[in-house]
Amino acid sequence: MIIKGFSLSAVAAGIKYQDRLDLGLVYSSTPAVAAGVFTTNQVKAAPVLLSIDRLKQGRCQALLVNSGNANACTGKEGMEAALHTSRLVAEALAIPEDMVLVSSTGVIGLPLNVAAFEKNMDSLVVNLSEDHFAQVAEAIMTTDTVPKTVARTLAVGGREVKFLGMAKGSGMIMPHMATMLAFILTDAQISFPELSSALKAAVETTFNRITVDGDTSTNDMVLVLANGAADNPWIEDDQHPDYALFRDCLEEICKELALKIVEDGEGATKLITIRVCGAKEDHAAEKMARTVANSSLVKTAFFGEDANWGRILGAMGRSGIRFNPDRVDIAFGDVVIVKNGVAQGCEAEKKATQVLKKNQFTVCIDLQDGTGCEEVYTCDLSIDYVKINADYRS
């Protein structure tokens, strides 16, 4: 799929590795309405700080993104590098500098190789094409094993509206908002307040519900650019008949990208949904589900395909949410392994172990204490995760 008005390109600039796509450019032929959500980490990379500031105008025409170097914790020089690289884009495309957003991912604390940007900017601009979306999706990868993309079409006001989304993320993943990069392009006509509101709502129930290792990055951002080329009737308020349709489609895209990130978690072999229901309130269910999802003991049991429900109950007990252990039900898939706080025997545990052998499954926890219900998406913790992160910088 291509989206009219957007062109993209990617090159192997040698920012960290040789002969690997690592520098990408997204360009809109006209200024696009733009909204973003950024990492909540107190330590924010220079490109994040710059893009937050520039997005205050709600418009963007170009996005420059690199992998291999996060340009984080690099001080004044890091901000100067972010500004310089954005200036290179602005000059090459003959657009205002404040219409250029920048994004980086990779190793923290190393100076950005600005010379690589200078050397490759002409090629980056010359190679802009409507059908180079996949190249940019590849260029933003770090420890990812596969590119992560999603495409959707939607009928809005009698017009076909298109969406293309890409994401990267495999480790250092627990958005809040963090942690990964995601860029979504659409040709919809929608005003900034509605686009921003739809994005924040979508992120809250998707990217903010995933965890690989419980760590929040310094560089995370989700951006949506809407260039209006579909010429649908403007979506200008949240009561517009097509606003909910747009918002729901955006949420579907974000969820699919978010699950792709968890599924491709560093060293992961399983995608797991932790569902907590029967809590007094939704936020309590979410907090408990996140505690279970982040438990190293629980995650290693998943990797070992060990139906060790005691680890789950232990994580629940330290979540800070009050509950009655004697009323708890726990099921792996459709196999109830704990009923009213009591183990259901060896046969149930054998069946639960078979569920754990699947690539994807759900752990259902019922507190039987209210109507609150939330899901968090996680993965197992394997030996390969340790290996990948033990020598990430080397």
C-alpha positions in Angstrom: 0.0 0.0 0.0 1.1 3.6 -0.7 -0.4 6.8 0.7 -0.7 9.7 -1.6 1.4 12.6 -0.6 3.9 10.6 1.6 7.3 9.5 0.3 10.0 7.7 2.2 13.5 6.5 1.8 16.3 4.7 3.8 20.0 4.3 3.4 22.8 2.3 5.0 24.7 5.3 6.6 27.1 3.2 8.7 26.0 4.9 12.0 26.9 1.7 13.9 27.0 -1.2 11.5 28.1 -1.4 7.9 25.8 -2.4 5.0 22.6 -2.2 7.1 19.8 0.2 6.6 19.9 2.6 9.6 18.8 6.1 8.4 15.2 6.8 7.3 13.3 9.8 6.1 9.5 10.3 5.9 8.3 13.3 3.9 4.9 14.8 3.3 4.5 16.9 0.2 2.3 19.3 2.3 2.4 20.0 6.0 0.6 17.2 7.9 -1.4 17.4 11.0 0.8 15.7 13.6 0.4 14.4 17.1 2.7 12.5 19.4 3.1 10.7 22.7 6.6 10.4 24.3 8.5 8.6 26.9 7.7 9.4 30.6 11.3 8.6 31.5 12.9 11.6 33.3 16.0 11.1 31.2 14.9 12.1 27.7 17.1 11.9 24.6 17.8 15.0 22.6 15.6 14.0 19.7 12.7 13.5 22.0 13.1 16.9 23.6 13.4 18.6 20.2 10.4 16.8 18.7 8.2 17.5 21.8 9.0 21.2 21.4 8.3 21.3 17.7 5.1 19.3 17.9 3.5 22.0 19.9 2.4 23.6 16.6 0.5 20.4 15.7 2.2 20.2 12.2 5.0 18.3 10.7 6.3 17.8 7.2 9.3 15.5 7.6 10.6 12.9 10.1 14.3 11.8 10.2 14.9 8.6 12.1 18.1 6.6 12.8 19.0 3.4 14.5 22.4 2.4 16.0 22.7 5.5 18.3 20.1 6.9 20.7 21.7 10.3 21.0 20.7 10.1 24.6 22.7 11.4 27.6 24.9 13.3 25.2 24.5 16.8 26.8 24.7 20.0 24.8 26.5 18.3 22.0 23.6 15.9 21.6 21.0 18.6 21.2 23.3 20.4 18.7 23.6 17.2 16.7 19.8 16.8 16.7 19.4 20.4 15.5 22.1 20.0 12.9 20.6 16.8 11.4 17.1 18.4 11.2 18.6 21.4 9.5 20.2 19.1 6.9 16.7 17.7 6.1 15.1 21.2 6.0 17.7 22.5 3.6 17.6 19.5 1.4 13.8 19.6 1.1 13.4 23.4 1.2 11.0 23.4 4.1 11.1 25.2 7.4 13.4 23.7 10.0 10.7 23.6 12.7 8.7 21.3 10.4 11.2 18.5 10.8 11.0 16.0 13.6 13.8 13.7 14.6 13.9 10.3 16.3 16.8 8.1 17.3 17.2 4.6 18.8 20.2 2.5 19.7 23.1 2.8 22.2 22.8 5.4 24.9 25.7 7.8 25.8 27.7 7.8 22.6 28.1 10.9 20.4 26.0 10.9 17.3 28.0 10.4 14.1 26.8 13.6 12.4 29.2 13.1 9.5 27.2 10.0 8.5 24.1 12.1 8.2 25.9 14.8 6.1 27.4 12.2 3.8 24.0 10.4 3.1 21.5 13.2 3.1 21.5 13.8 -0.7 21.0 10.1 -1.3 18.2 10.0 1.3 16.3 12.8 -0.5 16.9 11.6 -4.0 15.6 8.1 -3.2 12.3 9.4 -1.7 9.5 7.2 -3.1 5.9 6.4 -2.2 6.7 2.7 -2.0 9.7 2.7 0.3 7.7 2.3 3.6 9.2 -1.2 4.2 12.7 0.2 3.9 12.2 2.7 6.7 10.5 0.0 8.8 13.7 -2.0 8.4 16.0 1.0 9.1 14.6 1.6 12.5 15.3 -1.9 13.8 17.9 -2.6 16.5 17.7 -6.0 18.2 14.4 -6.6 16.4 14.4 -9.8 14.4 11.6 -8.7 12.0 10.1 -5.4 10.8 6.8 -4.5 12.3 4.2 -3.0 10.0 0.4 -2.7 9.7 -1.8 -1.4 6.9 -5.5 -0.5 7.1 -8.2 1.2 4.9 -11.3 2.8 6.3 -14.4 4.4 4.6 -14.9 7.9 6.0 -17.5 10.1 4.6 -17.6 8.2 1.4 -13.9 8.4 0.9 -11.2 5.7 1.3 -8.8 6.6 4.1 -5.5 4.7 4.3 -3.3 4.0 7.3 0.3 2.6 7.3 2.0 2.0 10.7 5.5 0.8 11.6 7.1 0.1 14.9 10.4 -1.0 16.4 11.0 -2.5 19.8 12.3 -5.7 21.3 14.0 -4.9 24.6 13.8 -2.1 27.1 10.1 -2.3 26.8 7.4 -1.1 29.2 5.7 1.9 27.8 4.1 4.4 30.1 4.4 6.1 27.5 7.5 4.2 26.7 9.1 2.3 25.2 9.6 1.9 21.5 9.2 3.9 18.3 6.0 3.8 16.3 5.1 6.0 13.3 1.6 5.9 11.7 0.8 7.7 8.4 -2.7 8.4 7.2 -4.3 10.5 4.5 -7.3 11.4 6.7 -8.4 15.0 7.1 -8.6 15.4 10.9 -7.9 18.4 13.1 -5.1 18.4 15.7 -7.2 18.2 18.9 -9.1 15.1 17.6 -5.9 13.4 16.3 -4.1 14.0 19.5 -7.0 12.8 21.6 -7.5 9.6 19.5 -3.7 8.9 19.7 -3.6 9.3 23.5 -6.6 7.0 23.9 -5.2 4.4 21.6 -1.8 4.4 23.3 -3.3 4.0 26.8 -4.9 0.7 26.0 -2.2 -0.7 23.6 1.4 0.4 23.9 0.9 1.3 27.6 -0.2 -2.3 28.2 2.9 -4.1 27.0 6.0 -5.2 28.8 9.1 -7.2 27.8 11.4 -6.5 30.7 9.8 -3.7 32.7 12.3 -1.0 31.5 11.4 2.3 30.1 13.6 3.8 27.4 14.9 7.4 27.0 13.9 7.7 23.4 10.3 6.4 22.9 7.8 8.1 20.8 4.6 7.4 18.9 3.8 9.8 16.1 0.8 10.1 13.8 0.9 12.2 10.6 -2.3 13.0 8.8 -1.8 14.8 5.4 -5.5 15.1 4.4 -4.9 13.7 0.9 -8.0 11.4 1.2 -10.2 14.6 1.1 -12.7 13.1 3.4 -15.0 15.5 5.3 -13.0 17.1 8.0 -13.2 15.4 11.4 -13.2 18.5 13.5 -14.8 17.5 16.8 -15.1 14.4 18.9 -18.9 14.3 18.2 -18.3 14.0 14.5 -20.0 10.8 13.2 -16.7 9.5 11.9 -14.5 10.3 14.8 -15.2 7.1 16.7 -14.6 5.1 13.6 -11.2 6.8 13.1 -10.3 6.4 16.8 -11.2 2.7 16.8 -9.1 2.0 13.7 -6.1 3.9 15.1 -6.5 1.8 18.3 -6.5 -1.4 16.3 -3.4 -0.4 14.5 -1.6 0.5 17.7 -2.6 -2.8 19.3 -1.4 -4.9 16.4 1.9 -3.1 16.5 2.2 -3.4 20.2 1.6 -7.1 20.2 4.2 -7.5 17.4 6.7 -5.8 19.7 6.0 -8.2 22.6 6.0 -11.2 20.3 9.5 -10.1 19.1 10.7 -9.4 22.6 14.4 -10.1 23.0 14.8 -13.8 23.3 11.1 -14.3 23.6 9.4 -17.6 22.7 5.9 -16.9 23.9 3.3 -14.0 23.7 1.2 -14.0 26.9 -1.9 -12.1 27.9 -2.3 -11.5 31.6 -6.0 -10.8 32.3 -7.1 -9.7 35.7 -10.9 -9.5 36.3 -13.1 -9.2 39.4 -11.1 -6.3 40.8 -12.8 -3.4 42.6 -11.7 -1.0 39.9 -10.0 -1.1 36.4 -6.8 0.6 37.6 -6.4 -2.0 40.3 -6.8 -4.8 37.8 -4.2 -3.1 35.5 -1.7 -2.7 38.3 -2.0 -6.3 39.4 -1.8 -7.6 35.8 1.4 -5.5 35.2 3.0 -6.8 38.4 2.4 -10.4 37.3 3.5 -9.6 33.8 6.8 -8.1 35.0 7.7 -10.8 37.5 11.0 -12.5 36.5 10.0 -15.6 38.3 6.7 -15.8 36.5 8.3 -15.1 33.1 11.0 -17.7 33.6 8.4 -20.3 34.6 6.6 -19.5 31.3 9.9 -20.1 29.4 10.3 -23.4 31.2 6.7 -24.3 30.5 6.2 -24.8 34.3 2.7 -24.3 35.5 4.0 -22.7 38.7 0.9 -20.8 39.8 2.4 -20.1 43.2 4.7 -17.5 41.5 1.6 -15.8 40.1 -0.1 -15.6 43.4 3.1 -14.3 45.0 3.4 -11.5 42.5 -0.3 -10.6 43.0 0.4 -10.4 46.7 3.1 -7.7 46.3 1.2 -5.7 43.7 -0.2 -3.3 46.3 -3.8 -4.3 45.5 -5.8 -5.7 48.3 -7.7 -9.0 47.6 -8.8 -12.1 49.4 -6.5 -15.1 48.4 -9.3 -17.5 49.3 -11.5 -16.2 46.5 -8.9 -16.2 43.7 -9.3 -18.3 40.5 -6.4 -18.8 38.1 -6.7 -20.4 34.7 -4.1 -21.0 32.0 -6.2 -20.8 28.8 -9.4 -22.7 29.6 -7.7 -24.8 32.3 -8.6 -23.8 35.8 -5.6 -24.6 38.0 -6.6 -22.7 41.1 -10.2 -22.4 42.4 -11.0 -20.2 45.4 -7.3 -20.1 46.3 -6.9 -23.9 46.2 -4.9 -26.0 43.7 -7.0 -28.2 41.5 -4.7 -31.2 41.5 -2.1 -32.9 39.3 -4.4 -33.5 36.4 -5.3 -29.8 36.1 -1.6 -29.0 36.3 -0.7 -31.4 33.5 -3.4 -29.8 31.3 -2.1 -26.4 32.2 1.4 -27.4 31.2 0.2 -28.3 27.8 -1.3 -24.7 27.4 2.2 -23.3 28.3 3.7 -25.2 25.4 1.8 -22.9 23.0 3.3 -19.8 21.4 0.4 -17.7 22.6 -1.9 -18.1 25.6 -3.8 -16.2 28.2 -3.5 -16.3 32.0 -6.9 -15.4 33.5 -7.0 -14.2 37.2 -10.4 -13.7 38.8 -10.4 -11.9 42.2 -14.2 -12.2 42.5 -14.4 -8.8 44.2 -15.8 -6.3 41.7 -16.2 -5.5 38.0 -12.7 -4.1 37.2 -11.0 -6.0 34.4 -7.8 -5.2 32.4 -5.2 -6.9 30.2 -1.4 -6.5 30.0 0.7 -8.2 27.3 4.0 -9.8 28.1 6.4 -12.5 27.0 8.6 -15.1 28.6 12.1 -14.5 29.9 14.7 -16.7 28.3 18.4 -17.4 28.4 18.8 -15.5 25.1 17.5 -12.3 26.7 20.4 -12.3 29.1 22.9 -13.0 26.3 21.6 -10.2 24.1 21.7 -7.6 26.9 25.0 -8.7 28.4 26.9 -7.5 25.4 24.5 -5.0 23.7 27.1 -2.3 23.3 29.9 -4.5 22.0 
